[in-house]
Amino acid sequence: MDEVVSTVVSLASQAWESLVTGFLVILALMLLAYAIRTTAAYGVGSGKAIGETAVGFIGIVAAALFLFLGVPPMLREMLEITACSHVVADITLWSQRALVILLAFRMLKAAYMAVFAQAMGSGEAVAIMLQEAAGVIGVMLILPFISGVAVGLLGC
Amino acid sequence: MFTDLLAQLTAIANDFWSFGVGVLLIMAALFMLYRAMQGTAALGFGSGQMTVGAVMGIVGILILVLSVFKVIPSFMDMLKIAQPPAPF
């Protein structure tokens, strides 16, 4: 079982690294696309274009920084929640790890969507990503509760 | 498996980046020309305010394009340094 777990974790780590690098590539292209859009708007005399540029750039930068600096510590925190020291301890640990892997990719997907949507002019893109983050925090809050129930029921 | 995919994505992105930079430069040049013509016409008719607007437009486009070319690469370099390892 440990071999299966380590293979899955290794595969997920490789996927994470590739997707994060891909995110950087997409981010650069989206910023360029945003710049083209803004230059076009400014060129034909839209004064609002510069303000929109500032807002859009800040949104994209916030999405990237949140993914890079906010998400990994939050997910690592989930792995540190102590598991029940019983027969179910291993299962709990594997489940926690699986959950963290799924949530990491979900946050990555949300960040991709936020950057794409923001570059195309959606003002709600970053808010949607923050909603995903709130979901992750919700799961973080539920995990100790589940551990507590396990301790109460199994007496471990 | 992922490395090959990433290499393909990077190749496509390189092409798109070159295309995008070309489009941006062409657009900036055309819009600056348009503003210059606008300013010249306004000057010919004696509208000082419109001429100032045209000159400001040219400067604005220049600042926009230059800041894009300076800001995006330096921001990407900063993010490359902060690239997080897998959190699991």
gemmi code that builds the backbone of each chain (N, CA, C; Angstrom):
import gemmi

chains = {
    "A": [
        ("MET", (0.832, -1.215, 0.000), (0.000, 0.000, 0.000), (0.865, 1.263, 0.000)),
        ("ASP", (1.964, 1.185, 0.781), (2.845, 2.351, 0.849), (3.435, 2.685, -0.520)),
        ("GLU", (3.734, 1.612, -1.295), (4.303, 1.842, -2.630), (3.302, 2.554, -3.528)),
        ("VAL", (2.038, 2.113, -3.408), (0.985, 2.746, -4.215), (0.868, 4.224, -3.845)),
        ("VAL", (0.865, 4.470, -2.527), (0.735, 5.858, -2.051), (1.901, 6.705, -2.561)),
        ("SER", (3.131, 6.157, -2.431), (4.287, 6.963, -2.851), (4.280, 7.178, -4.359)),
        ("THR", (3.804, 6.178, -5.128), (3.715, 6.362, -6.585), (2.714, 7.455, -6.928)),
        ("VAL", (1.553, 7.416, -6.265), (0.517, 8.429, -6.528), (1.030, 9.815, -6.157)),
        ("VAL", (1.687, 9.904, -4.986), (2.198, 11.212, -4.536), (3.267, 11.726, -5.494)),
        ("SER", (4.139, 10.813, -5.945), (5.199, 11.234, -6.869), (4.607, 11.731, -8.194)),
        ("LEU", (3.599, 10.978, -8.691), (2.939, 11.379, -9.940), (2.249, 12.736, -9.776)),
        ("ALA", (1.570, 12.884, -8.631), (0.859, 14.145, -8.373), (1.851, 15.297, -8.237)),
        ("SER", (3.022, 15.026, -7.628), (4.031, 16.090, -7.477), (4.542, 16.542, -8.835)),
        ("GLN", (4.800, 15.552, -9.713), (5.264, 15.906, -11.066), (4.201, 16.728, -11.796)),
        ("ALA", (2.951, 16.284, -11.656), (1.856, 17.004, -12.311), (1.753, 18.420, -11.764)),
        ("TRP", (1.887, 18.561, -10.450), (1.814, 19.884, -9.810), (2.892, 20.814, -10.361)),
        ("GLU", (4.143, 20.281, -10.413), (5.248, 21.125, -10.883), (5.029, 21.561, -12.338)),
        ("SER", (4.583, 20.595, -13.170), (4.345, 20.942, -14.580), (3.208, 21.951, -14.707)),
        ("LEU", (2.155, 21.747, -13.930), (1.001, 22.648, -14.034), (1.337, 24.044, -13.523)),
        ("VAL", (2.159, 24.120, -12.475), (2.542, 25.447, -11.966), (3.415, 26.170, -12.990)),
        ("THR", (4.332, 25.434, -13.627), (5.147, 26.056, -14.674), (4.256, 26.490, -15.836)),
        ("GLY", (3.297, 25.618, -16.185), (2.337, 25.969, -17.233), (1.527, 27.192, -16.857)),
        ("PHE", (1.197, 27.301, -15.573), (0.450, 28.466, -15.089), (1.248, 29.748, -15.323)),
        ("LEU", (2.562, 29.669, -15.082), (3.413, 30.842, -15.303), (3.390, 31.255, -16.774)),
        ("VAL", (3.472, 30.241, -17.646), (3.467, 30.519, -19.089), (2.141, 31.180, -19.486)),
        ("ILE", (1.039, 30.582, -19.023), (-0.291, 31.115, -19.354), (-0.449, 32.531, -18.785)),
        ("LEU", (0.073, 32.722, -17.571), (-0.027, 34.031, -16.914), (0.644, 35.121, -17.746)),
        ("ALA", (1.849, 34.799, -18.247), (2.571, 35.781, -19.068), (1.762, 36.118, -20.321)),
        ("LEU", (1.192, 35.078, -20.943), (0.416, 35.312, -22.167), (-0.849, 36.113, -21.878)),
        ("MET", (-1.479, 35.815, -20.757), (-2.705, 36.544, -20.419), (-2.404, 38.009, -20.116)),
        ("LEU", (-1.278, 38.262, -19.458), (-0.898, 39.657, -19.187), (-0.645, 40.398, -20.496)),
        ("LEU", (-0.013, 39.696, -21.434), (0.238, 40.308, -22.745), (-1.086, 40.572, -23.461)),
        ("ALA", (-1.998, 39.591, -23.406), (-3.308, 39.768, -24.049), (-4.041, 40.956, -23.432)),
        ("TYR", (-3.918, 41.081, -22.137), (-4.554, 42.191, -21.432), (-3.967, 43.524, -21.890)),
        ("ALA", (-2.643, 43.514, -22.062), (-1.966, 44.738, -22.505), (-2.418, 45.121, -23.908)),
        ("ILE", (-2.591, 44.128, -24.783), (-3.042, 44.406, -26.152), (-4.450, 45.017, -26.124)),
        ("ARG", (-5.303, 44.399, -25.326), (-6.686, 44.885, -25.211), (-6.705, 46.338, -24.719)),
        ("THR", (-5.889, 46.602, -23.713), (-5.870, 47.936, -23.121), (-5.294, 48.969, -24.084)),
        ("THR", (-4.220, 48.575, -24.798), (-3.622, 49.506, -25.758), (-4.634, 49.860, -26.842)),
        ("ALA", (-5.397, 48.857, -27.282), (-6.415, 49.111, -28.306), (-7.458, 50.098, -27.785)),
        ("ALA", (-7.914, 49.861, -26.548), (-8.943, 50.736, -25.976), (-8.407, 52.148, -25.780)),
        ("TYR", (-7.173, 52.247, -25.304), (-6.578, 53.563, -25.047), (-6.313, 54.293, -26.361)),
        ("GLY", (-5.912, 53.510, -27.373), (-5.587, 54.102, -28.676), (-6.770, 54.795, -29.313)),
        ("VAL", (-7.957, 54.246, -29.121), (-9.132, 54.887, -29.724), (-9.767, 55.906, -28.777)),
        ("GLY", (-9.074, 56.196, -27.671), (-9.489, 57.325, -26.845), (-10.313, 57.003, -25.624)),
        ("SER", (-10.321, 55.736, -25.183), (-11.078, 55.409, -23.985), (-10.242, 55.714, -22.738)),
        ("GLY", (-10.644, 56.718, -22.016), (-9.886, 57.107, -20.822), (-9.986, 56.100, -19.695)),
        ("LYS", (-11.080, 55.309, -19.738), (-11.271, 54.328, -18.665), (-10.288, 53.156, -18.786)),
        ("ALA", (-9.655, 53.051, -19.963), (-8.821, 51.886, -20.227), (-7.674, 51.747, -19.230)),
        ("ILE", (-7.072, 52.894, -18.864), (-5.911, 52.822, -17.975), (-6.335, 52.335, -16.585)),
        ("GLY", (-7.473, 52.842, -16.117), (-7.988, 52.380, -14.823), (-8.297, 50.900, -14.848)),
        ("GLU", (-8.891, 50.450, -15.970), (-9.192, 49.022, -16.093), (-7.919, 48.198, -16.111)),
        ("THR", (-6.885, 48.740, -16.748), (-5.602, 48.022, -16.781), (-5.074, 47.800, -15.386)),
        ("ALA", (-5.095, 48.875, -14.598), (-4.577, 48.762, -13.231), (-5.355, 47.703, -12.457)),
        ("VAL", (-6.685, 47.765, -12.554), (-7.512, 46.811, -11.816), (-7.249, 45.382, -12.292)),
        ("GLY", (-7.196, 45.217, -13.617), (-6.993, 43.879, -14.177), (-5.637, 43.303, -13.818)),
        ("PHE", (-4.591, 44.134, -13.939), (-3.244, 43.667, -13.601), (-3.184, 43.253, -12.136)),
        ("ILE", (-3.770, 44.084, -11.288), (-3.728, 43.764, -9.859), (-4.489, 42.477, -9.587)),
        ("GLY", (-5.618, 42.278, -10.282), (-6.378, 41.041, -10.108), (-5.566, 39.817, -10.495)),
        ("ILE", (-4.895, 39.904, -11.661), (-4.105, 38.761, -12.137), (-2.919, 38.511, -11.202)),
        ("VAL", (-2.275, 39.605, -10.780), (-1.134, 39.467, -9.864), (-1.596, 38.868, -8.528)),
        ("ALA", (-2.767, 39.316, -8.059), (-3.279, 38.786, -6.786), (-3.573, 37.296, -6.907)),
        ("ALA", (-4.151, 36.881, -8.056), (-4.448, 35.458, -8.244), (-3.164, 34.644, -8.219)),
        ("ALA", (-2.133, 35.141, -8.915), (-0.873, 34.396, -8.971), (-0.202, 34.332, -7.601)),
        ("LEU", (-0.177, 35.460, -6.912), (0.487, 35.481, -5.603), (-0.254, 34.603, -4.596)),
        ("PHE", (-1.587, 34.617, -4.697), (-2.366, 33.784, -3.780), (-2.068, 32.309, -4.021)),
        ("LEU", (-1.980, 31.941, -5.318), (-1.685, 30.536, -5.625), (-0.291, 30.158, -5.138)),
        ("PHE", (0.668, 31.064, -5.317), (2.059, 30.732, -5.018), (2.383, 30.825, -3.528)),
        ("LEU", (1.784, 31.810, -2.858), (2.178, 32.040, -1.461), (1.112, 31.600, -0.462)),
        ("GLY", (-0.157, 31.606, -0.875), (-1.222, 31.304, 0.087), (-1.643, 29.857, 0.130)),
        ("VAL", (-1.729, 29.236, -1.050), (-2.307, 27.881, -1.108), (-1.389, 26.819, -0.488)),
        ("PRO", (-0.091, 26.743, -0.850), (0.730, 25.655, -0.301), (0.785, 25.608, 1.238)),
        ("PRO", (0.995, 26.734, 1.937), (1.003, 26.634, 3.414), (-0.339, 26.168, 3.975)),
        ("MET", (-1.425, 26.624, 3.326), (-2.760, 26.247, 3.798), (-2.952, 24.737, 3.681)),
        ("LEU", (-2.489, 24.166, 2.573), (-2.665, 22.729, 2.368), (-1.708, 21.920, 3.245)),
        ("ARG", (-0.501, 22.456, 3.440), (0.451, 21.757, 4.328), (-0.096, 21.697, 5.745)),
        ("GLU", (-0.799, 22.759, 6.114), (-1.411, 22.809, 7.450), (-2.382, 21.646, 7.641)),
        ("MET", (-3.085, 21.312, 6.556), (-4.062, 20.211, 6.645), (-3.381, 18.886, 6.897)),
        ("LEU", (-2.175, 18.710, 6.333), (-1.456, 17.445, 6.516), (-0.949, 17.303, 7.943)),
        ("GLU", (-0.826, 18.441, 8.636), (-0.267, 18.386, 9.985), (-1.308, 18.078, 11.049)),
        ("ILE", (-2.591, 18.009, 10.647), (-3.624, 17.667, 11.630), (-3.389, 16.215, 12.073)),
        ("THR", (-3.232, 16.014, 13.379), (-2.824, 14.690, 13.862), (-3.930, 13.655, 13.651)),
        ("ALA", (-3.503, 12.493, 13.209), (-4.468, 11.423, 12.948), (-4.683, 10.591, 14.202)),
        ("CYS", (-5.787, 9.867, 14.211), (-6.133, 8.986, 15.319), (-5.112, 7.839, 15.397)),
        ("SER", (-4.569, 7.569, 16.575), (-3.541, 6.528, 16.682), (-4.194, 5.157, 16.894)),
        ("HIS", (-4.808, 4.678, 15.873), (-5.562, 3.431, 15.951), (-5.310, 2.675, 14.659)),
        ("VAL", (-6.077, 1.589, 14.464), (-5.945, 0.850, 13.212), (-6.287, 1.752, 12.030)),
        ("VAL", (-7.180, 2.697, 12.264), (-7.615, 3.576, 11.177), (-6.631, 4.713, 10.903)),
        ("ALA", (-5.527, 4.726, 11.689), (-4.603, 5.852, 11.547), (-4.048, 5.949, 10.129)),
        ("ASP", (-3.643, 4.798, 9.572), (-3.076, 4.804, 8.223), (-4.099, 5.291, 7.202)),
        ("ILE", (-5.313, 4.748, 7.354), (-6.366, 5.144, 6.409), (-6.626, 6.638, 6.506)),
        ("THR", (-6.620, 7.144, 7.735), (-6.844, 8.584, 7.935), (-5.753, 9.393, 7.233)),
        ("LEU", (-4.514, 8.936, 7.400), (-3.401, 9.668, 6.780), (-3.506, 9.643, 5.268)),
        ("TRP", (-3.813, 8.457, 4.727), (-3.926, 8.364, 3.266), (-5.067, 9.243, 2.770)),
        ("SER", (-6.166, 9.204, 3.499), (-7.326, 10.019, 3.080), (-6.973, 11.494, 3.119)),
        ("GLN", (-6.272, 11.876, 4.198), (-5.871, 13.291, 4.307), (-5.000, 13.686, 3.121)),
        ("ARG", (-4.044, 12.810, 2.811), (-3.132, 13.123, 1.703), (-3.902, 13.211, 0.377)),
        ("ALA", (-4.823, 12.245, 0.188), (-5.628, 12.267, -1.049), (-6.440, 13.553, -1.138)),
        ("LEU", (-6.994, 13.940, 0.015), (-7.807, 15.159, 0.071), (-6.964, 16.383, -0.286)),
        ("VAL", (-5.757, 16.427, 0.276), (-4.871, 17.574, 0.017), (-4.490, 17.625, -1.454)),
        ("ILE", (-4.214, 16.459, -2.045), (-3.854, 16.428, -3.476), (-5.021, 16.962, -4.314)),
        ("LEU", (-6.225, 16.475, -3.995), (-7.400, 16.921, -4.760), (-7.632, 18.426, -4.606)),
        ("LEU", (-7.499, 18.896, -3.356), (-7.730, 20.323, -3.114), (-6.669, 21.179, -3.792)),
        ("ALA", (-5.416, 20.671, -3.808), (-4.338, 21.430, -4.462), (-4.657, 21.610, -5.940)),
        ("PHE", (-5.094, 20.522, -6.586), (-5.400, 20.636, -8.012), (-6.651, 21.474, -8.240)),
        ("ARG", (-7.570, 21.424, -7.313), (-8.779, 22.241, -7.453), (-8.418, 23.734, -7.368)),
        ("MET", (-7.527, 24.070, -6.441), (-7.096, 25.466, -6.319), (-6.329, 25.911, -7.563)),
        ("LEU", (-5.519, 24.979, -8.083), (-4.768, 25.297, -9.300), (-5.736, 25.570, -10.456)),
        ("LYS", (-6.775, 24.736, -10.544), (-7.786, 24.931, -11.599), (-8.471, 26.292, -11.419)),
        ("ALA", (-8.789, 26.615, -10.160), (-9.440, 27.899, -9.889), (-8.533, 29.058, -10.292)),
        ("ALA", (-7.226, 28.907, -10.034), (-6.287, 29.977, -10.389), (-6.193, 30.129, -11.905)),
        ("TYR", (-6.146, 29.009, -12.626), (-6.131, 29.068, -14.099), (-7.377, 29.821, -14.586)),
        ("MET", (-8.539, 29.430, -14.043), (-9.792, 30.046, -14.482), (-9.799, 31.536, -14.164)),
        ("ALA", (-9.295, 31.880, -12.973), (-9.284, 33.288, -12.569), (-8.449, 34.117, -13.534)),
        ("VAL", (-7.274, 33.593, -13.901), (-6.389, 34.353, -14.786), (-7.002, 34.495, -16.178)),
        ("PHE", (-7.558, 33.381, -16.696), (-8.194, 33.440, -18.016), (-9.347, 34.446, -18.013)),
        ("ALA", (-10.223, 34.312, -17.011), (-11.422, 35.144, -16.973), (-11.062, 36.613, -16.768)),
        ("GLN", (-10.083, 36.873, -15.891), (-9.681, 38.260, -15.626), (-9.090, 38.895, -16.883)),
        ("ALA", (-8.301, 38.107, -17.613), (-7.690, 38.649, -18.831), (-8.740, 38.972, -19.881)),
        ("MET", (-9.876, 38.270, -19.834), (-10.933, 38.535, -20.821), (-11.933, 39.559, -20.312)),
        ("GLY", (-11.712, 40.088, -19.100), (-12.515, 41.207, -18.641), (-13.541, 40.900, -17.565)),
        ("SER", (-13.528, 39.689, -17.003), (-14.495, 39.392, -15.950), (-14.015, 39.965, -14.621)),
        ("GLY", (-14.853, 40.735, -13.985), (-14.451, 41.342, -12.716), (-14.599, 40.401, -11.538)),
        ("GLU", (-15.310, 39.277, -11.755), (-15.599, 38.386, -10.631), (-14.613, 37.222, -10.527)),
        ("ALA", (-13.628, 37.190, -11.427), (-12.780, 36.005, -11.512), (-12.031, 35.730, -10.219)),
        ("VAL", (-11.419, 36.770, -9.663), (-10.627, 36.565, -8.449), (-11.544, 36.216, -7.274)),
        ("ALA", (-12.746, 36.808, -7.278), (-13.698, 36.491, -6.208), (-14.081, 35.016, -6.228)),
        ("ILE", (-14.227, 34.472, -7.454), (-14.557, 33.042, -7.566), (-13.411, 32.203, -7.008)),
        ("MET", (-12.179, 32.624, -7.277), (-11.039, 31.874, -6.750), (-11.002, 31.920, -5.225)),
        ("LEU", (-11.350, 33.079, -4.681), (-11.367, 33.197, -3.225), (-12.482, 32.336, -2.613)),
        ("GLN", (-13.565, 32.166, -3.376), (-14.626, 31.265, -2.891), (-14.109, 29.837, -2.805)),
        ("GLU", (-13.312, 29.441, -3.803), (-12.702, 28.101, -3.769), (-11.811, 27.971, -2.533)),
        ("ALA", (-11.049, 29.047, -2.271), (-10.162, 29.028, -1.099), (-10.984, 28.908, 0.181)),
        ("ALA", (-12.138, 29.568, 0.198), (-13.002, 29.454, 1.384), (-13.474, 28.023, 1.558)),
        ("GLY", (-13.731, 27.325, 0.433), (-14.096, 25.912, 0.502), (-12.983, 25.083, 1.106)),
        ("VAL", (-11.741, 25.380, 0.701), (-10.588, 24.652, 1.255), (-10.485, 24.885, 2.760)),
        ("ILE", (-10.689, 26.135, 3.156), (-10.620, 26.451, 4.590), (-11.734, 25.714, 5.339)),
        ("GLY", (-12.908, 25.620, 4.695), (-14.012, 24.864, 5.304), (-13.639, 23.414, 5.539)),
        ("VAL", (-12.996, 22.804, 4.534), (-12.563, 21.400, 4.701), (-11.534, 21.304, 5.820)),
        ("MET", (-10.652, 22.314, 5.899), (-9.642, 22.326, 6.969), (-10.312, 22.337, 8.343)),
        ("LEU", (-11.423, 23.062, 8.428), (-12.120, 23.163, 9.723), (-12.875, 21.869, 10.033)),
        ("ILE", (-13.308, 21.178, 8.987), (-14.080, 19.941, 9.210), (-13.161, 18.801, 9.652)),
        ("LEU", (-11.928, 18.793, 9.143), (-11.023, 17.663, 9.436), (-10.815, 17.403, 10.934)),
        ("PRO", (-10.503, 18.421, 11.742), (-10.347, 18.152, 13.176), (-11.645, 17.629, 13.792)),
        ("PHE", (-12.772, 18.091, 13.270), (-14.063, 17.621, 13.770), (-14.203, 16.118, 13.512)),
        ("ILE", (-13.824, 15.696, 12.287), (-13.901, 14.262, 11.959), (-12.962, 13.471, 12.861)),
        ("SER", (-11.758, 14.011, 13.079), (-10.811, 13.342, 13.972), (-11.409, 13.205, 15.367)),
        ("GLY", (-12.058, 14.283, 15.810), (-12.678, 14.254, 17.138), (-13.754, 13.197, 17.247)),
        ("VAL", (-14.578, 13.092, 16.191), (-15.637, 12.066, 16.173), (-15.006, 10.673, 16.205)),
        ("ALA", (-13.921, 10.501, 15.431), (-13.249, 9.195, 15.396), (-12.716, 8.844, 16.784)),
        ("VAL", (-12.130, 9.841, 17.444), (-11.614, 9.606, 18.803), (-12.747, 9.209, 19.723)),
        ("GLY", (-13.890, 9.905, 19.603), (-15.026, 9.601, 20.470), (-15.629, 8.242, 20.221)),
        ("LEU", (-15.743, 7.884, 18.919), (-16.404, 6.622, 18.573), (-15.498, 5.418, 18.763)),
        ("LEU", (-14.251, 5.559, 18.364), (-13.332, 4.411, 18.386), (-12.519, 4.355, 19.669)),
        ("GLY", (-12.524, 5.440, 20.405), (-11.777, 5.478, 21.654), (-10.290, 5.366, 21.433)),
        ("CYS", (-9.780, 5.961, 20.352), (-8.350, 5.833, 20.089), (-7.609, 7.103, 20.486)),
    ],
    "B": [
        ("MET", (6.275, 12.156, -18.882), (4.973, 12.380, -19.504), (4.593, 13.867, -19.432)),
        ("PHE", (4.700, 14.428, -18.215), (4.312, 15.831, -18.029), (5.333, 16.774, -18.659)),
        ("THR", (6.611, 16.326, -18.655), (7.665, 17.182, -19.213), (7.462, 17.393, -20.714)),
        ("ASP", (7.060, 16.304, -21.407), (6.820, 16.429, -22.855), (5.673, 17.398, -23.143)),
        ("LEU", (4.608, 17.232, -22.351), (3.452, 18.118, -22.528), (3.841, 19.572, -22.290)),
        ("LEU", (4.648, 19.767, -21.231), (5.071, 21.127, -20.885), (5.942, 21.724, -21.982)),
        ("ALA", (6.800, 20.879, -22.569), (7.665, 21.361, -23.659), (6.819, 21.805, -24.848)),
        ("GLN", (5.774, 21.031, -25.149), (4.897, 21.401, -26.273), (4.158, 22.703, -25.974)),
        ("LEU", (3.661, 22.806, -24.732), (2.943, 24.022, -24.329), (3.859, 25.238, -24.419)),
        ("THR", (5.113, 25.052, -23.974), (6.066, 26.169, -23.991), (6.365, 26.604, -25.426)),
        ("ALA", (6.470, 25.620, -26.330), (6.740, 25.969, -27.735), (5.581, 26.787, -28.317)),
        ("ILE", (4.358, 26.336, -28.043), (3.174, 27.071, -28.545), (3.140, 28.468, -27.924)),
        ("ALA", (3.436, 28.525, -26.600), (3.398, 29.806, -25.895), (4.452, 30.770, -26.433)),
        ("ASN", (5.622, 30.234, -26.811), (6.674, 31.089, -27.383), (6.195, 31.735, -28.671)),
        ("ASP", (5.546, 30.909, -29.516), (5.001, 31.446, -30.776), (3.966, 32.526, -30.494)),
        ("PHE", (3.072, 32.225, -29.543), (1.995, 33.160, -29.223), (2.562, 34.459, -28.654)),
        ("TRP", (3.591, 34.325, -27.823), (4.230, 35.507, -27.224), (4.820, 36.403, -28.312)),
        ("SER", (5.563, 35.783, -29.255), (6.167, 36.570, -30.340), (5.079, 37.260, -31.151)),
        ("PHE", (4.013, 36.514, -31.450), (2.894, 37.084, -32.218), (2.258, 38.250, -31.455)),
        ("GLY", (2.034, 38.023, -30.153), (1.393, 39.053, -29.326), (2.230, 40.307, -29.225)),
        ("VAL", (3.541, 40.126, -29.059), (4.425, 41.297, -28.970), (4.410, 42.065, -30.291)),
        ("GLY", (4.419, 41.319, -31.410), (4.347, 41.957, -32.729), (3.066, 42.745, -32.886)),
        ("VAL", (1.945, 42.124, -32.509), (0.638, 42.797, -32.623), (0.621, 44.062, -31.772)),
        ("LEU", (1.158, 43.945, -30.548), (1.165, 45.099, -29.637), (1.981, 46.257, -30.222)),
        ("LEU", (3.143, 45.907, -30.774), (4.009, 46.956, -31.341), (3.351, 47.618, -32.553)),
        ("ILE", (2.748, 46.788, -33.420), (2.092, 47.340, -34.619), (0.937, 48.250, -34.198)),
        ("MET", (0.136, 47.756, -33.220), (-1.002, 48.547, -32.757), (-0.541, 49.855, -32.147)),
        ("ALA", (0.514, 49.775, -31.330), (1.015, 50.989, -30.679), (1.499, 51.983, -31.731)),
        ("ALA", (2.215, 51.467, -32.755), (2.722, 52.354, -33.806), (1.556, 53.018, -34.555)),
        ("LEU", (0.539, 52.211, -34.914), (-0.595, 52.763, -35.660), (-1.367, 53.793, -34.838)),
        ("PHE", (-1.562, 53.492, -33.556), (-2.324, 54.427, -32.717), (-1.535, 55.712, -32.476)),
        ("MET", (-0.209, 55.575, -32.381), (0.598, 56.792, -32.200), (0.543, 57.653, -33.469)),
        ("LEU", (0.545, 56.968, -34.631), (0.413, 57.687, -35.898), (-0.936, 58.406, -35.977)),
        ("TYR", (-1.969, 57.669, -35.561), (-3.328, 58.244, -35.554), (-3.391, 59.480, -34.661)),
        ("ARG", (-2.778, 59.353, -33.479), (-2.777, 60.500, -32.555), (-1.969, 61.668, -33.114)),
        ("ALA", (-0.857, 61.308, -33.792), (-0.026, 62.371, -34.375), (-0.802, 63.131, -35.452)),
        ("MET", (-1.537, 62.348, -36.272), (-2.350, 62.997, -37.319), (-3.449, 63.853, -36.702)),
        ("GLN", (-4.044, 63.330, -35.650), (-5.100, 64.069, -34.942), (-4.550, 65.396, -34.412)),
        ("GLY", (-3.350, 65.288, -33.810), (-2.722, 66.481, -33.230), (-2.360, 67.489, -34.297)),
        ("THR", (-1.835, 66.979, -35.434), (-1.448, 67.880, -36.518), (-2.669, 68.605, -37.079)),
        ("ALA", (-3.753, 67.830, -37.294), (-4.988, 68.432, -37.816), (-5.520, 69.483, -36.857)),
        ("ALA", (-5.490, 69.138, -35.549), (-5.985, 70.086, -34.546), (-5.138, 71.349, -34.525)),
        ("LEU", (-3.824, 71.148, -34.677), (-2.912, 72.304, -34.696), (-3.215, 73.201, -35.895)),
        ("GLY", (-3.515, 72.546, -37.027), (-3.829, 73.283, -38.250), (-5.055, 74.168, -38.089)),
        ("PHE", (-6.021, 73.658, -37.355), (-7.247, 74.444, -37.144), (-7.149, 75.350, -35.919)),
        ("GLY", (-6.052, 75.255, -35.202), (-5.825, 76.159, -34.073), (-6.395, 75.701, -32.749)),
        ("SER", (-6.700, 74.372, -32.623), (-7.224, 73.885, -31.343), (-6.077, 73.393, -30.456)),
        ("GLY", (-5.690, 74.244, -29.525), (-4.566, 73.895, -28.646), (-4.885, 72.731, -27.734)),
        ("GLN", (-6.117, 72.705, -27.232), (-6.499, 71.665, -26.277), (-6.448, 70.273, -26.908)),
        ("MET", (-6.925, 70.176, -28.146), (-6.933, 68.891, -28.838), (-5.511, 68.429, -29.155)),
        ("THR", (-4.641, 69.405, -29.471), (-3.246, 69.067, -29.748), (-2.588, 68.497, -28.497)),
        ("VAL", (-2.844, 69.151, -27.382), (-2.281, 68.652, -26.112), (-2.800, 67.244, -25.834)),
        ("GLY", (-4.103, 67.009, -26.099), (-4.690, 65.676, -25.898), (-4.011, 64.630, -26.751)),
        ("ALA", (-3.705, 65.005, -28.010), (-3.060, 64.053, -28.916), (-1.654, 63.711, -28.437)),
        ("VAL", (-0.924, 64.763, -28.004), (0.445, 64.521, -27.512), (0.407, 63.643, -26.265)),
        ("MET", (-0.556, 63.944, -25.392), (-0.694, 63.125, -24.170), (-1.036, 61.680, -24.513)),
        ("GLY", (-1.845, 61.507, -25.567), (-2.188, 60.150, -26.000), (-0.969, 59.383, -26.460)),
        ("ILE", (-0.107, 60.056, -27.230), (1.123, 59.392, -27.715), (1.993, 58.990, -26.527)),
        ("VAL", (2.158, 59.931, -25.594), (2.987, 59.632, -24.416), (2.365, 58.488, -23.608)),
        ("GLY", (1.035, 58.496, -23.484), (0.346, 57.441, -22.732), (0.574, 56.074, -23.336)),
        ("ILE", (0.465, 55.995, -24.681), (0.688, 54.700, -25.347), (2.133, 54.247, -25.142)),
        ("LEU", (3.067, 55.202, -25.251), (4.480, 54.860, -25.044), (4.695, 54.297, -23.637)),
        ("ILE", (4.120, 54.998, -22.643), (4.285, 54.559, -21.250), (3.660, 53.171, -21.057)),
        ("LEU", (2.485, 52.971, -21.654), (1.779, 51.692, -21.519), (2.622, 50.550, -22.092)),
        ("VAL", (3.115, 50.739, -23.311), (3.880, 49.669, -23.965), (5.197, 49.418, -23.229)),
        ("LEU", (5.885, 50.493, -22.858), (7.160, 50.316, -22.159), (6.964, 49.643, -20.801)),
        ("SER", (5.904, 50.063, -20.097), (5.689, 49.447, -18.779), (5.325, 47.974, -18.923)),
        ("VAL", (4.576, 47.643, -19.987), (4.258, 46.226, -20.218), (5.538, 45.432, -20.464)),
        ("PHE", (6.421, 45.962, -21.310), (7.642, 45.231, -21.632), (8.584, 45.136, -20.432)),
        ("LYS", (8.503, 46.097, -19.526), (9.383, 46.036, -18.344), (8.733, 45.254, -17.202)),
        ("VAL", (7.401, 45.452, -17.039), (6.729, 44.881, -15.856), (6.531, 43.369, -15.992)),
        ("ILE", (6.033, 42.917, -17.158), (5.701, 41.490, -17.293), (6.947, 40.600, -17.103)),
        ("PRO", (8.076, 40.857, -17.791), (9.233, 39.977, -17.574), (9.747, 39.997, -16.131)),
        ("SER", (9.781, 41.186, -15.511), (10.309, 41.210, -14.135), (9.349, 40.529, -13.161)),
        ("PHE", (8.043, 40.662, -13.412), (7.070, 39.971, -12.569), (7.198, 38.458, -12.737)),
        ("MET", (7.426, 38.014, -13.977), (7.587, 36.571, -14.220), (8.853, 36.042, -13.537)),
        ("ASP", (9.935, 36.838, -13.591), (11.164, 36.417, -12.907), (10.915, 36.267, -11.407)),
        ("MET", (10.161, 37.226, -10.850), (9.859, 37.173, -9.414), (9.052, 35.915, -9.087)),
        ("LEU", (8.078, 35.602, -9.929), (7.238, 34.427, -9.656), (8.013, 33.124, -9.833)),
        ("LYS", (8.963, 33.114, -10.796), (9.773, 31.898, -10.994), (10.550, 31.577, -9.723)),
        ("ILE", (11.035, 32.631, -9.054), (11.784, 32.411, -7.810), (10.853, 31.871, -6.737)),
        ("ALA", (9.610, 32.382, -6.713), (8.665, 31.991, -5.652), (7.845, 30.755, -6.005)),
        ("GLN", (8.212, 30.061, -7.079), (7.427, 28.903, -7.528), (7.350, 27.847, -6.422)),
        ("PRO", (6.137, 27.500, -5.966), (6.044, 26.621, -4.802), (6.226, 25.142, -5.147)),
        ("PRO", (6.893, 24.391, -4.277), (6.939, 22.937, -4.485), (5.578, 22.332, -4.153)),
        ("ALA", (5.392, 21.074, -4.530), (4.099, 20.425, -4.280), (3.813, 20.393, -2.781)),
        ("PRO", (2.607, 20.789, -2.359), (2.328, 20.882, -0.913), (1.919, 19.551, -0.279)),
        ("PHE", (2.208, 18.406, -0.946), (1.809, 17.127, -0.346), (2.965, 16.138, -0.381)),
    ],
}
model = gemmi.Model(1)
for chain_id, residues in chains.items():
    chain = gemmi.Chain(chain_id)
    for i, (resn, *xyz) in enumerate(residues, 1):
        res = gemmi.Residue()
        res.name, res.seqid = resn, gemmi.SeqId(i, " ")
        for name, pos in zip(("N", "CA", "C"), xyz):
            atom = gemmi.Atom()
            atom.name, atom.element = name, gemmi.Element(name[0])
            atom.pos, atom.b_iso = gemmi.Position(*pos), 0.0
            res.add_atom(atom)
        chain.add_residue(res)
    model.add_chain(chain)
structure = gemmi.Structure()
structure.add_model(model)
structure.setup_entities()
